[in-house]
Amino acid sequence: MDHTPPPITIAAARTLTPTEGRNSAEVFRDGDLEVRMAVQSTRGPQVPHDRDEVYFVARGSGRYRVGDTVTDIGPGDLLFAAAHAPHGFEDFSDDFAVWVVFYGPQK
């Protein structure tokens, strides 16, 4: 990226249109870094991704599952999913939203 994008609020990111076939909207992309906003994420297991992924819970609450481990989550929590790890969200509130960050090469 040859410039610094302006800050984006959670409220503004929540209004972005999800990418076709995905439950999240692209906020910006630069090389191996992709930042997205997911509102009402996929319930239950996702198809494992081929890149490492970090989530920041922006609002709401729920449960995050990686393999057989389930953790209660809420605003401000940082979550990690290694490439190819089965993971997903369960029992999340109606206002649930997460920042999604994919980074690094495909594995």
C-alpha distance (Angstrom), angle and dihedral (degrees) to the residues before:
residue distance angle dihedral
M1 . . .
D2 3.79 . .
H3 3.80 95.8 .
T4 3.78 140.0 37.3
P5 3.81 111.1 -106.8
P6 3.80 116.7 -133.8
P7 3.80 117.9 -99.6
I8 3.78 115.5 -88.8
T9 3.77 124.4 -151.2
I10 3.78 124.4 -135.7
A11 3.81 88.0 -115.3
A12 3.81 92.2 54.7
A13 3.81 93.5 43.7
R14 3.83 90.1 51.3
T15 3.82 89.4 60.2
L16 3.82 94.5 56.0
T17 3.79 115.8 111.2
P18 3.82 114.0 -111.4
T19 3.78 116.0 -114.4
E20 3.81 111.5 -100.7
G21 3.78 110.0 -87.2
R22 3.83 93.5 13.7
N23 3.80 135.6 88.8
S24 3.79 93.6 -135.8
A25 3.78 138.2 66.3
E26 3.78 123.6 -131.9
V27 3.81 113.3 -114.2
F28 3.81 95.7 178.5
R29 3.78 142.1 -32.3
D30 3.79 132.4 -152.8
G31 3.79 121.6 172.2
D32 3.82 108.0 -59.7
L33 3.82 92.9 -5.0
E34 3.81 121.2 90.9
V35 3.81 122.6 174.3
R36 3.80 119.3 -165.7
M37 3.82 139.6 169.4
A38 3.79 119.5 -133.6
V39 3.79 118.6 -164.2
Q40 3.80 114.2 -172.2
S41 3.76 93.1 1.5
T42 3.78 124.3 -146.7
R43 3.79 110.6 -67.4
G44 3.76 114.0 -123.7
P45 3.78 127.7 -9.9
Q46 3.77 119.0 4.0
V47 3.76 125.0 -151.9
P48 3.83 100.8 -91.0
H49 3.79 112.7 -103.9
D50 3.79 126.2 -128.0
R51 3.83 93.3 -132.3
D52 3.79 133.8 57.3
E53 3.78 113.1 -95.0
V54 3.79 136.8 -159.0
Y55 3.80 125.3 -164.5
F56 3.80 127.4 -162.4
V57 3.80 112.8 -164.2
A58 3.82 104.2 -129.5
R59 3.80 98.4 -178.5
G60 3.76 142.4 -17.3
S61 3.78 129.1 32.8
G62 3.77 139.9 -101.9
R63 3.75 143.3 128.0
Y64 3.81 127.6 -69.6
R65 3.80 120.1 -150.7
V66 3.80 125.4 -161.7
G67 3.79 109.9 175.4
D68 3.81 105.6 -46.8
T69 3.83 95.3 -22.9
V70 3.82 117.0 100.7
T71 3.82 122.5 -171.4
D72 3.82 131.0 -175.6
I73 3.81 109.7 -121.4
G74 3.79 138.4 -168.7
P75 3.82 144.1 163.9
G76 3.78 114.6 -35.0
D77 3.81 95.6 18.9
L78 3.81 118.7 136.8
L79 3.82 117.7 -143.0
F80 3.79 130.3 -173.5
A81 3.80 131.5 -159.2
A82 3.78 119.0 -174.3
A83 3.78 116.7 -139.8
H84 3.83 110.7 -79.9
A85 3.84 93.9 13.0
P86 3.81 113.5 135.6
H87 3.81 106.3 -121.8
G88 3.78 142.7 148.1
F89 3.80 149.1 147.0
E90 3.80 127.8 -88.5
D91 3.80 137.4 -176.2
F92 3.80 94.1 7.2
S93 3.79 125.4 169.5
D94 3.81 123.9 -106.6
D95 3.82 91.2 -106.2
F96 3.83 94.2 50.4
A97 3.82 116.0 139.5
V98 3.80 132.7 161.9
W99 3.77 135.2 -168.1
V100 3.81 106.8 -130.0
V101 3.80 120.5 -154.4
F102 3.81 121.1 -172.3
Y103 3.77 114.2 -173.3
G104 3.75 143.2 166.8
P105 3.78 130.5 27.4
Q106 3.77 126.2 -42.4
K107 3.79 111.2 -89.4
